[in-house]
Amino acid sequence: MRKIILRDSRKIPPFNEPARELSVLTKPLWLHQRDTLARHTDEEREVTSLSEIDDAREETLVYRDNLYFDTVFIDEFVDRARALDKACRVAFALDDLAITGQAIFLQRGIRQEGSHYVADLWYYPYGIEPDVRSLVMHTEPREVGFYHVPTHMSNQYGDLVYDLPTKPFLSIEHWLHVLHANIDFGIFAIGARFEQQAERDIRLNLRLLWRGMLERKQVLTSSELVRVGKNCGIDPTATIQGPTFIGDNVSIGPGCVIGNSLIGDNVTIDQGCQLMLSVVGDGSFLPFRASLYRSVLMEDCMVAQNSCLQMCVIGRGSFIGAGNTFTDFNLVDRPVRADFGGSLEETGMTALGGAVGHNVRIGSGLVIFPARMIDSDVILFASPERRVIRKNIMWEESDHLKLDYGPRLHPRLYPRD
């Protein structure tokens, strides 16, 4: 089967790159899509519009390049579409909780048409044709979260829960979707899917129990759930609970606590760091006592000591200095809203951190308000004048531009349109 990719050239602030270039589960989205579809397709072509597609009478899959989906989702879509043997388009029920609860905010790619939500993913068994039917997919969400949370940041019963798709699908049009693709629809969803399988498969439970007994470990810390790559050094005092995936040439120091996370290749996580439901890109460095909760670091990032990131996305090649705090909860006005196309829109999130673009340098001791963006190539010095980031910071406001040779010392690599 051939695949035809619809290019989406819109740049996602604050990274100022198209979605296809942004990191999802430690690899660019375009590479993630290619790997996910490898077993179904053997030919690839890129176009800017449907009108550019030829009328060859052959099996064709068409999708927009800002879509995130995993193997479980696309395998079912292709299998069902082939069984139908008719041109069809992906669709979702209006009451699909993963779509309505998270995916439809701050985007236009998943939109309602008639009695369904539809998106830009098509299957044509005999070449492109105008008449397509809706193929309703079910994300099969699983409720996961916290059930004893103060009611000022949860519902009246103290429940702070998320409907995680076990068959995820997402249109990435905002930095929030990069967070969702990596965490709620990524590593968090993998954990939810594992729990679902464990409830249904007695053999899986027996295999986990046997592995734990064989290694003399608690089940969640056994090699069945903690996958470690080649040439890794992990201190025996580190606590790692799965599902966690660790790449090659990774160093994890004493006292680290890591749970349900994805760590890329050539990463150093040193003494006393804590990672929960987070993704750390290739070549990143956490010296000591850095904390990540439901956050994403793209490749070649550094987070210095005592910095705390909660529900944040950090672009590639960026540095977060010591003692920075990314807050995630509006004390007065909730839920959290974020900038989308120049206006504030609901995020669907009770708590949400901030986003830092590519090639950013942030000094020590800053406090960043929820849902704020720091543009790519910005440098923020630690100074009495700017300790609290209350609004989005654009490149034109970067502190290095005030220096005589600042633009030469720190050139702009990721300009906005």
C-alpha positions as CSV (number, residue, x, y, z in Angstrom):
1,M,0.0,0.0,0.0
2,R,1.2,3.5,-0.8
3,K,0.9,6.4,1.7
4,I,0.4,10.0,0.8
5,I,1.4,12.6,3.4
6,L,-0.4,16.0,3.4
7,R,2.2,18.6,4.5
8,D,1.1,21.0,7.2
9,S,3.6,23.9,7.2
10,R,2.1,25.8,10.2
11,K,4.7,26.5,12.8
12,I,3.9,25.6,16.4
13,P,4.8,28.3,19.0
14,P,7.1,28.6,20.9
15,F,9.2,26.1,18.9
16,N,8.6,27.8,15.5
17,E,8.7,24.5,13.7
18,P,6.0,22.4,12.0
19,A,4.5,19.6,14.1
20,R,6.3,17.0,12.0
21,E,9.7,18.1,13.3
22,L,8.8,18.1,17.0
23,S,9.8,15.3,19.3
24,V,7.3,12.6,20.2
25,L,8.5,9.8,22.4
26,T,12.1,10.8,21.7
27,K,11.9,10.9,17.9
28,P,10.5,13.4,15.4
29,L,6.8,13.0,14.7
30,W,7.5,12.2,11.0
31,L,9.8,9.3,12.0
32,H,7.3,8.1,14.6
33,Q,4.6,8.0,11.8
34,R,7.0,6.2,9.4
35,D,7.8,3.6,12.0
36,T,4.2,3.1,13.0
37,L,3.1,2.6,9.4
38,A,6.1,0.5,8.3
39,R,4.2,-2.8,8.3
40,H,1.4,-1.5,6.1
41,T,3.1,0.7,3.5
42,D,5.9,0.4,1.0
43,E,5.7,3.6,-0.9
44,E,5.7,7.2,0.2
45,R,4.8,10.6,-1.3
46,E,4.3,14.1,0.1
47,V,1.8,16.7,-1.3
48,T,0.4,20.0,-0.1
49,S,-3.2,19.3,-1.0
50,L,-5.5,16.5,-2.1
51,S,-5.7,17.9,-5.6
52,E,-2.1,16.9,-6.2
53,I,-2.7,13.2,-5.7
54,D,-2.9,11.3,-9.0
55,D,-5.7,9.0,-10.0
56,A,-3.8,5.7,-9.9
57,R,-6.1,2.8,-9.0
58,E,-4.1,1.4,-6.1
59,E,-4.6,1.0,-2.4
60,T,-3.8,4.3,-0.7
61,L,-3.5,5.7,2.8
62,V,-3.7,9.5,3.1
63,Y,-3.0,11.5,6.3
64,R,-1.9,14.9,7.5
65,D,1.6,15.1,8.8
66,N,0.6,16.7,12.2
67,L,-1.3,13.6,13.3
68,Y,-0.2,11.5,16.2
69,F,-1.3,7.9,16.4
70,D,0.3,4.7,17.6
71,T,0.6,1.1,16.2
72,V,-2.5,-0.2,18.1
73,F,-4.7,2.6,16.6
74,I,-3.5,2.4,13.0
75,D,-3.4,-1.4,12.9
76,E,-7.1,-1.5,13.8
77,F,-8.0,1.4,11.4
78,V,-6.3,-0.3,8.4
79,D,-7.6,-3.8,9.2
80,R,-11.2,-2.5,9.6
81,A,-10.9,-0.3,6.5
82,R,-9.6,-3.2,4.4
83,A,-12.4,-5.5,5.6
84,L,-14.9,-2.8,4.6
85,D,-13.3,-2.5,1.2
86,K,-14.6,1.0,0.6
87,A,-13.2,4.5,0.8
88,C,-13.4,5.7,4.3
89,R,-12.3,8.4,6.7
90,V,-11.4,8.2,10.4
91,A,-14.2,9.4,12.7
92,F,-15.0,9.4,16.4
93,A,-18.2,9.3,18.4
94,L,-19.3,12.6,20.0
95,D,-19.1,11.0,23.4
96,D,-15.6,9.6,23.1
97,L,-14.2,10.9,26.4
98,A,-10.5,11.0,25.3
99,I,-11.4,13.2,22.3
100,T,-13.9,15.5,24.1
101,G,-11.9,15.7,27.3
102,Q,-8.5,16.5,25.8
103,A,-8.0,16.2,22.1
104,I,-10.4,18.8,20.7
105,F,-9.0,21.8,22.7
106,L,-6.8,24.4,20.9
107,Q,-7.0,22.7,17.5
108,R,-9.2,22.6,14.4
109,G,-8.1,19.3,12.8
110,I,-10.6,17.1,14.7
111,R,-13.9,18.7,13.9
112,Q,-17.6,17.8,14.1
113,E,-19.3,16.9,10.8
114,G,-22.8,15.7,11.3
115,S,-23.0,13.1,14.1
116,H,-19.3,12.4,14.3
117,Y,-15.9,14.0,14.8
118,V,-13.7,13.5,11.7
119,A,-10.0,14.1,11.0
120,D,-7.6,14.0,8.0
121,L,-6.9,10.3,7.7
122,W,-8.3,8.4,4.8
123,Y,-8.2,4.9,3.3
124,Y,-8.8,4.3,-0.4
125,P,-8.9,0.6,-1.6
126,Y,-8.8,1.5,-5.3
127,G,-7.3,5.0,-5.6
128,I,-8.7,8.4,-4.6
129,E,-12.4,8.9,-5.0
130,P,-14.8,11.6,-3.9
131,D,-17.3,9.5,-1.9
132,V,-16.0,8.4,1.5
133,R,-17.8,7.1,4.5
134,S,-17.0,7.6,8.2
135,L,-15.2,4.7,9.9
136,V,-15.9,5.3,13.6
137,M,-12.9,4.4,15.8
138,H,-13.0,4.1,19.5
139,T,-10.1,5.3,21.6
140,E,-11.3,3.0,24.5
141,P,-10.3,5.5,27.2
142,R,-9.4,4.4,30.7
143,E,-10.0,6.6,33.7
144,V,-6.7,7.1,35.6
145,G,-5.8,9.8,38.1
146,F,-6.1,10.7,41.8
147,Y,-9.1,10.2,44.0
148,H,-8.1,12.0,47.2
149,V,-7.2,15.5,46.0
150,P,-8.3,18.8,47.7
151,T,-11.5,20.0,46.1
152,H,-10.1,23.4,45.2
153,M,-8.2,21.7,42.3
154,S,-10.5,18.8,41.6
155,N,-14.2,18.1,41.6
156,Q,-16.5,18.1,44.6
157,Y,-15.6,14.5,45.4
158,G,-11.9,15.1,45.4
159,D,-11.4,13.3,42.0
160,L,-8.7,14.6,39.6
161,V,-8.9,12.0,36.8
162,Y,-8.0,11.8,33.1
163,D,-9.6,9.6,30.4
164,L,-6.5,8.1,28.8
165,P,-6.9,6.6,25.3
166,T,-5.7,3.1,25.0
167,K,-5.9,3.7,21.2
168,P,-4.6,7.2,20.9
169,F,-5.2,9.8,18.1
170,L,-4.4,13.5,18.2
171,S,-4.0,16.5,15.9
172,I,-0.9,18.4,17.0
173,E,-1.5,22.2,16.5
174,H,-0.4,23.6,19.8
175,W,2.4,22.9,22.3
176,L,-0.3,21.4,24.6
177,H,-0.7,18.6,22.1
178,V,3.0,17.9,22.1
179,L,2.6,17.4,25.9
180,H,-0.5,15.2,25.3
181,A,1.2,13.1,22.6
182,N,4.2,12.4,24.8
183,I,2.4,12.0,28.1
184,D,-1.3,11.5,28.3
185,F,-1.6,9.9,24.9
186,G,1.9,8.5,25.0
187,I,3.7,7.1,28.1
188,F,0.7,7.5,30.4
189,A,-1.5,5.7,27.9
190,I,1.0,2.9,27.6
191,G,0.7,2.4,31.3
192,A,-3.1,2.5,31.2
193,R,-3.0,-0.1,28.3
194,F,-0.8,-2.4,30.4
195,E,-3.2,-2.2,33.3
196,Q,-6.0,-3.1,31.0
197,Q,-4.1,-6.1,29.7
198,A,-3.2,-7.2,33.2
199,E,-6.8,-7.2,34.2
200,R,-7.7,-9.5,31.2
201,D,-4.7,-11.8,30.8
202,I,-3.9,-14.3,33.6
203,R,-0.8,-15.4,31.8
204,L,0.6,-11.9,31.8
205,N,0.1,-11.8,35.6
206,L,1.8,-15.1,36.1
207,R,4.7,-14.0,33.8
208,L,5.1,-10.8,35.9
209,L,5.0,-12.7,39.1
210,W,7.6,-15.2,37.9
211,R,9.9,-12.5,36.7
212,G,9.7,-10.6,40.0
213,M,10.4,-13.8,42.0
214,L,13.3,-14.7,39.8
215,E,14.9,-11.3,40.1
216,R,13.9,-10.9,43.8
217,K,12.2,-7.6,43.0
218,Q,8.8,-6.0,43.4
219,V,6.8,-6.7,40.2
220,L,6.8,-3.0,39.0
221,T,10.6,-2.9,39.2
222,S,11.3,-6.1,37.4
223,S,12.9,-6.3,33.9
224,E,9.5,-7.2,32.5
225,L,8.3,-3.7,33.1
226,V,11.6,-1.7,33.2
227,R,13.3,-2.1,29.8
228,V,17.0,-1.1,29.9
229,G,19.2,-0.5,26.8
230,K,22.8,-1.3,26.2
231,N,25.8,0.1,28.1
232,C,23.8,1.7,30.9
233,G,25.0,2.4,34.4
234,I,22.2,2.4,37.1
235,D,23.1,3.0,40.7
236,P,21.7,0.2,43.0
237,T,20.0,2.8,45.2
238,A,17.9,4.2,42.3
239,T,14.2,3.3,42.4
240,I,12.7,2.7,38.9
241,Q,9.1,1.5,38.4
242,G,7.5,0.5,35.1
243,P,6.4,0.7,32.6
244,T,9.7,2.6,32.0
245,F,11.9,2.4,28.9
246,I,15.5,3.4,29.1
247,G,17.7,3.9,26.0
248,D,21.4,3.1,25.4
249,N,24.4,4.7,27.2
250,V,22.2,6.0,30.0
251,S,23.6,6.9,33.5
252,I,21.3,7.0,36.5
253,G,22.8,8.1,39.8
254,P,22.2,7.3,43.4
255,G,18.9,8.1,45.0
256,C,17.0,8.8,41.7
257,V,13.3,7.9,41.6
258,I,11.8,7.2,38.2
259,G,8.3,6.0,37.4
260,N,6.5,5.3,34.2
261,S,8.9,7.3,32.0
262,L,10.7,7.2,28.7
263,I,14.4,8.0,28.7
264,G,16.3,8.4,25.4
265,D,19.9,7.5,24.5
266,N,23.0,9.1,26.0
267,V,21.1,10.7,28.9
268,T,22.6,11.4,32.3
269,I,20.3,11.6,35.3
270,D,22.4,12.2,38.4
271,Q,22.0,12.1,42.1
272,G,18.6,12.6,43.7
273,C,16.6,13.5,40.5
274,Q,12.9,12.6,40.4
275,L,11.0,11.7,37.2
276,M,7.3,10.8,37.1
277,L,5.4,10.2,33.9
278,S,8.0,12.1,31.8
279,V,9.9,11.8,28.6
280,V,13.6,12.8,28.4
281,G,15.1,13.2,24.9
282,D,18.5,12.0,23.7
283,G,21.6,13.6,25.1
284,S,19.8,15.4,27.9
285,F,21.5,16.1,31.3
286,L,19.9,16.4,34.8
287,P,22.8,17.1,37.2
288,F,21.2,16.5,40.6
289,R,17.9,17.1,42.4
290,A,15.9,18.1,39.3
291,S,12.3,17.1,39.3
292,L,10.0,16.4,36.3
293,Y,6.3,15.5,36.6
294,R,4.4,14.8,33.4
295,S,6.9,16.8,31.5
296,V,8.8,16.5,28.2
297,L,12.4,17.4,27.5
298,M,13.4,17.2,23.8
299,E,16.9,16.3,22.8
300,D,20.1,17.9,24.3
301,C,18.4,19.7,27.2
302,M,19.7,20.4,30.6
303,V,17.7,21.0,33.8
304,A,19.9,22.2,36.7
305,Q,19.5,21.5,40.4
306,N,16.3,22.2,42.4
307,S,14.3,23.2,39.3
308,C,10.8,21.8,39.2
309,L,8.9,21.2,36.0
310,Q,5.2,20.1,36.1
311,M,3.3,19.5,32.9
312,C,5.9,21.4,30.8
313,V,7.4,21.0,27.3
314,I,11.1,22.1,26.8
315,G,12.4,22.4,23.3
316,R,15.7,21.0,22.0
317,G,19.0,22.4,23.0
318,S,17.6,24.4,25.9
319,F,19.0,25.1,29.4
320,I,16.9,25.6,32.5
321,G,19.0,27.0,35.3
322,A,18.9,26.1,39.0
323,G,16.0,26.8,41.3
324,N,13.4,27.6,38.6
325,T,9.7,26.8,39.3
326,F,7.1,26.2,36.5
327,T,3.8,26.7,38.3
328,D,0.8,24.8,37.0
329,F,-2.3,25.9,38.8
330,N,-4.3,29.2,38.6
331,L,-4.9,30.3,42.1
332,V,-7.9,32.5,41.2
333,D,-9.1,31.8,37.6
334,R,-9.6,28.2,36.6
335,P,-9.5,26.2,34.4
336,V,-6.3,27.2,32.7
337,R,-6.4,29.0,29.3
338,A,-3.6,29.3,26.8
339,D,-2.8,31.5,23.7
340,F,-3.9,29.9,20.4
341,G,-3.7,32.0,17.3
342,G,-3.6,35.3,19.2
343,S,-6.5,34.6,21.6
344,L,-7.0,32.8,24.9
345,E,-8.8,29.5,24.7
346,E,-9.7,26.8,27.1
347,T,-7.2,24.0,27.5
348,G,-9.4,21.5,29.2
349,M,-6.8,21.2,31.9
350,T,-7.2,22.1,35.6
351,A,-3.4,22.3,35.9
352,L,-0.9,23.0,33.2
353,G,2.7,24.1,33.2
354,G,4.6,26.2,30.6
355,A,6.4,25.7,27.3
356,V,10.0,26.7,26.4
357,G,11.1,26.8,22.8
358,H,14.3,25.5,21.2
359,N,17.7,27.0,22.0
360,V,16.6,28.9,25.1
361,R,18.7,29.8,28.1
362,I,16.9,30.5,31.4
363,G,18.9,31.8,34.4
364,S,18.3,30.8,38.1
365,G,15.4,31.4,40.4
366,L,12.6,32.4,38.1
367,V,8.9,31.6,38.6
368,I,6.8,30.9,35.4
369,F,3.1,31.2,35.6
370,P,0.8,28.5,34.1
371,A,0.5,28.1,30.3
372,R,3.1,30.7,29.5
373,M,5.4,30.4,26.5
374,I,9.0,31.4,26.2
375,D,9.9,31.8,22.5
376,S,12.8,30.0,20.8
377,D,16.2,31.5,21.0
378,V,15.4,33.6,24.1
379,I,17.8,34.2,27.0
380,L,16.4,35.3,30.4
381,F,18.9,36.5,32.9
382,A,18.3,36.2,36.6
383,S,17.7,39.8,37.6
384,P,15.6,41.8,40.2
385,E,13.6,43.3,37.3
386,R,12.3,40.0,36.0
387,R,11.9,37.2,38.5
388,V,8.3,36.3,37.7
389,I,7.2,35.4,34.2
390,R,3.5,36.6,34.0
391,K,3.1,36.7,30.2
392,N,4.5,35.0,27.1
393,I,8.1,36.1,26.3
394,M,8.9,36.7,22.6
395,W,12.3,36.7,21.1
396,E,12.2,40.5,20.7
397,E,12.1,40.7,24.6
398,S,15.2,38.5,25.1
399,D,17.7,39.8,27.5
400,H,20.7,39.1,25.3
401,L,19.5,41.6,22.7
402,K,20.4,44.3,25.3
403,L,24.1,43.4,25.1
404,D,26.4,44.9,22.5
405,Y,27.3,41.6,20.9
406,G,24.4,39.6,22.1
407,P,22.8,38.7,18.7
408,R,26.2,37.5,17.5
409,L,26.9,35.4,20.6
410,H,23.5,33.8,20.6
411,P,22.2,33.8,17.0
412,R,18.6,33.2,16.2
413,L,18.0,29.6,14.9
414,Y,14.2,29.3,15.0
415,P,12.5,32.5,13.7
416,R,8.7,32.9,13.6
417,D,7.0,33.3,10.3
